[in-house]
Amino acid sequence: MLTWPSLEGMGTQLIPMATAVRTLSTSTAPAAVQELEADVGGAVQDSLNAIPYQQQLLFIGVVFIGTLAISRFSVKVGIPAILGVLLLGLSINITTLNITHAQAENFHVLCLALLLFYAGLKTDLIAIRGFLKYGVLLAVGGVLASSLLLGAFIWWLSNATADPINLPASSMPFGAALLTAACLGSTDAGATLSVLRDIQNKVPERLRHLLEFESSVNDPSALLFFGLVVGLFVTSEVGTGPVSLQATALNELRKFVQQLSGGLLLGFIFGYLAIFVINHLVSERSQLLIVAVSIAFVVYGTAFYLGASGLIAIYICGLFLTNMSYRLPEITHVTLQEVLLPFNTMTEICVFLVFGLLVNPADLVDSLPAGLLTAAGLMLIARPVSVLIFQSQSPFRFRETLLISWCGLRGAVPLALSYELVASVPRLRGIDPAQVEALARDCQSTIFIVVVLNLLLQGLTLPMICRFLNLSPDTAGDAEPPPGDPHTASPG
């Protein structure tokens, strides 16, 4: 199902690093799968060695120049640039070289770590003063509500309409439906703000700050929820005997609390250490990139070996760094964001490009009905409901809330998480072994289709929605504060 271009130089360096720092649930594949992946891995190495590295570098350079061209074209037609990159990878879709699923998964886990670190750096608490409480409710409670609603919707569709419509593996287990929905829980503010760039004078600044904050915070929220679902519905090994639901819930709750608390604690500790390093070892701005990336890897790897959540630790560390002051006047949270922005952009491009290169277009055809219905459920039911239920706590008027509910564009995190989903499907409790391959393939293809449709439809219609709602930069500033919240009247 998976294909891989001539990217030996990048893949062989990144994949071992990702394996060393990985903190998500590790997969225990059956012996037959491991043997198959080992055989395929040997074939991959032989194929790559047969191609001169000059040709590999030429291919990589041409492809990345192509991503710049397609990004510029995408913005001109009004869709997020990352969607153009994803479609570029899908159109190339080289099938001459293969890659094992474990290698692709490890690569995307590394990308998740880097994306979460930058998300922490972008979480500017000062910019959202006055509506911090609402932002946290939207980012955490919204992820939980939308994932549960979408999971129930997918499960109902797969069981109620399996005969007339080709949905993922008829009679899909509820755990698989929740895992699919959990992958789609995170939004991408970068995609939203890039679409709104041409009409940003019509969007209140506080609203843009809220969308950026929500996206930054709901990334770790979605990852935590995904991990919780994995713990409740996935066994530690294939073929594990039945365990009582109560024992499973208590055990996973203990693990969840341990990983969350450990991640928070390590994030704060390394945040202080990172400030010390920057203040005493950094003498000029050009050194910030290597220092920041090194800190991110150290935090991630340390959390893994201590049994904590590396993703939470790395996010908290980034959040800590962006909300503190430094010895050198030229080093600020804005400087850190500017230095890491190219690295983050490169990571996002790699996630979308590689996913487009790996996906099998034939699988998308069979999963198209499921993708269409799931995308409709996400955009028309799950996302609006998860926003509107917190309207009583919102400092924004109903018109702004409607725009927020339509700004839930999905990005790199859902695609990266889909590889963890594929690894978890064989270990779902009560899963029929004969159903595993089809279910894993269809779930991943459904996520791909939902991300594409979400970026395409909402990306094209967001400017029209803004004009229809007749928003102005001062609209949100006049919003009435929710009852009992004395802070929402503060200027943004």
C-alpha positions, -999 to 999 in steps of 0.1 A, spaced: 0 0 0 29 24 8 54 38 -17 85 59 -11 105 82 -34 143 84 -35 147 101 -1 174 79 14 194 109 26 166 123 46 149 91 56 179 72 70 189 101 92 154 111 105 140 76 112 166 64 137 162 97 156 125 93 157 128 58 170 150 69 198 127 96 210 93 81 204 68 84 232 35 74 216 22 39 222 46 14 207 33 -12 184 38 -49 187 32 -63 153 27 -100 146 58 -120 138 46 -125 102 43 -87 98 77 -81 113 93 -106 90 75 -91 60 87 -56 69 123 -69 74 122 -84 39 107 -52 24 133 -31 43 161 -51 28 146 -46 -7 143 -9 -1 179 -6 9 190 -25 -22 168 -4 -45 181 29 -29 217 18 -32 212 11 -69 203 48 -75 232 73 -75 228 98 -46 232 126 -71 199 116 -87 183 114 -53 194 149 -44 182 161 -78 148 145 -72 145 160 -37 155 195 -49 130 194 -78 102 182 -56 107 209 -30 109 236 -56 77 222 -69 61 226 -34 70 263 -35 54 267 -69 23 248 -59 20 267 -26 20 300 -45 -6 288 -69 -28 274 -41 -28 307 -22 -38 325 -54 -69 303 -60 -78 306 -23 -70 272 -8 -44 265 19 -9 260 5 -5 227 24 -34 212 4 -15 220 -28 16 202 -14 -5 172 -4 -20 170 -39 14 174 -54 26 143 -35 -4 124 -46 1 133 -82 37 121 -82 30 90 -62 62 71 -71 57 33 -69 92 20 -78 104 21 -42 87 8 -10 89 17 27 77 -3 57 48 11 77 70 12 108 95 36 91 67 59 78 52 59 113 84 68 130 91 96 105 57 111 113 62 108 151 94 129 147 74 154 128 47 155 155 74 163 181 87 192 161 52 205 153 42 204 190 73 223 200 65 251 176 29 250 187 41 257 222 62 286 210 32 301 192 10 299 224 13 335 234 -7 339 266 -4 377 266 -21 379 232 -52 362 244 -56 378 278 -92 386 284 -104 353 268 -80 327 280 -107 307 298 -128 305 267 -97 296 246 -89 267 269 -125 255 269 -126 256 231 -92 239 227 -97 211 253 -134 207 256 -139 213 219 -115 185 210 -133 161 234 -168 170 222 -160 170 185 -141 137 187 -169 119 207 -196 133 183 -176 124 152 -167 89 166 -203 81 173 -213 94 139 -187 72 121 -197 42 141 -234 48 134 -228 52 97 -206 21 94 -233 0 112 -264 15 98 -255 19 61 -228 -7 55 -249 -24 28 -258 4 5 -226 24 10 -190 12 10 -180 25 44 -148 14 63 -151 -23 71 -188 -28 77 -198 -31 114 -168 -11 125 -158 -15 161 -166 16 182 -129 17 192 -119 21 156 -145 48 150 -132 67 180 -96 63 169 -105 78 135 -123 107 151 -94 113 176 -70 116 146 -92 144 133 -95 163 166 -67 188 159 -72 220 139 -45 240 119 -46 277 125 -18 282 99 -41 269 71 -70 291 84 -49 323 87 -33 317 53 -67 316 37 -78 347 56 -47 366 47 -63 385 18 -92 396 39 -75 400 73 -88 435 75 -123 421 78 -114 397 107 -111 410 142 -75 407 155 -87 391 188 -104 364 167 -72 356 148 -54 353 182 -81 330 194 -79 307 163 -41 305 167 -43 298 204 -69 271 199 -49 254 172 -18 254 194 -35 240 225 -58 215 208 -28 197 193 -17 182 227 -53 178 237 -60 157 206 -29 136 212 -39 130 248 -74 119 238 -60 97 211 -37 81 236 -66 76 261 -87 59 234 -57 36 225 -54 26 261 -91 18 265 -97 -1 233 -63 -15 223 -45 -44 239 -7 -42 246 -1 -72 223 -19 -90 195 -39 -119 209 -39 -108 245 -67 -125 265 -98 -107 277 -93 -82 306 -122 -67 327 -133 -33 316 -129 -19 351 -93 -31 354 -84 -18 320 -100 16 327 -82 20 360 -48 9 345 -51 33 316 -63 61 338 -32 56 359 -10 56 328 -28 87 315 -23 107 347 14 95 349 21 106 313 2 139 316 17 149 350 52 138 341 50 157 308 38 189 325 65 186 352 94 178 327 81 206 304 85 232 332 118 218 344 134 218 309 118 252 303 138 267 331 169 248 319 164 260 283 162 297 295 195 291 314 211 277 283 199 305 260 209 332 285 244 318 291 254 299 260 238 319 231 257 349 220 240 357 188 207 351 170 221 326 145 227 301 173 191 300 184 180 274 158 204 247 168 199 254 205 161 252 202 161 220 182 186 204 205 164 213 235 134 199 218 151 165 212 165 164 248 131 171 263 114 145 241 140 118 247 142 123 284 104 122 288 104 89 269 129 72 292 111 85 324 77 72 313 61 106 307 45 121 276 72 135 254 46 154 233 32 172 263 67 179 277 79 194 245 48 215 241 50 229 277 87 236 272 79 256 240 50 274 258 73 283 287 100 296 263 77 319 245 62 335 276 95 344 294 121 372 290 158 367 282 191 384 290 199 396 255 174 423 243 174 409 207 161 375 219 124 375 225 95 351 220 90 367 185 127 360 177 122 323 187 92 320 166 109 336 136 139 314 139 119 282 142 93 291 115 113 278 85 120 246 104 83 242 112 73 250 76 97 224 64 83 198 88 47 205 77 57 203 40 74 169 47 43 155 64 19 165 36 43 156 8 53 123 22 18 113 30 8 122 -6 37 101 -19 28 71 2 -10 69 -1 -23 45 -28 -48 63 -50 -67 31 -56 -75 29 -18 -90 63 -19 -117 53 -45 -131 26 -23 -131 49 8 -146 79 -10 -182 75 3 -169 71 39 -147 102 35 -174 123 21 -199 114 48 -173 117 76 -162 152 63 -198 163 63 -203 150 98 -171 169 109 -178 202 92 -216 204 97 -222 186 130 -191 179 152 -172 211 148 -202 235 150 -217 217 180 -183 216 199 -180 254 195 -216 264 201 -219 245 234 -194 269 249 -212 301 236 -223 310 272 -186 314 281 -176 332 249 -166 369 249 -175 370 212 -208 376 196 -228 349 177 -215 361 143 -179 356 154 -188 322 169 -202 311 136 -169 320 119 -150 301 146 -171 270 140 -163 271 103 -125 276 109 -117 241 120 -93 233 92 -74 201 97 -37 199 89 -5 179 95 -13 163 129 -43 142 117 -22 128 89 7 120 112 -16 104 138 -32 82 111 0 60 111 -4 54 148 -40 44 141 -29 18 115 -5 4 140 -32 2 167 -59 -15 146 -45 -50 147 -46 -48 186 -81 -36 189 -101 -56 214 -124 -81 198 -112 -73 162 -116 -101 136 -81 -108 122 -96 -111 87 -109 -75 91 -77 -59 102 -60 -51 69 -92 -36 52 -101 -17 84 -67 -1 88 -64 8 51 -99 23 50 -96 43 82 -63 59 70 -78 66 36 -109 81 52 -87 105 72 -68 115 41 -101 123 22 -115 142 51 -84 164 54 -84 171 17 -121 179 16 -119 200 48 -91 221 35 -106 224 0 -142 232 9 -137 253 40 -106 270 25 -126 281 -5 -156 293 14 -140 310 44 -135 343 27 -172 342 15 -184 334 50 -164 364 64 -180 387 39 -214 373 45 -211 378 83 -199 414 77 -172 412 103 -151 442 111 -118 446 131 -137 462 160 -166 438 162 -151 414 186 -138 442 208 -174 452 215 -185 417 224 -204 413 256 -184 394 283 -199 361 296 -216 363 330 -192 362 359 -160 367 339 -145 400 348 -115 396 325 -132 394 292 -135 432 290 -97 435 288 -83 447 255 -68 421 232 
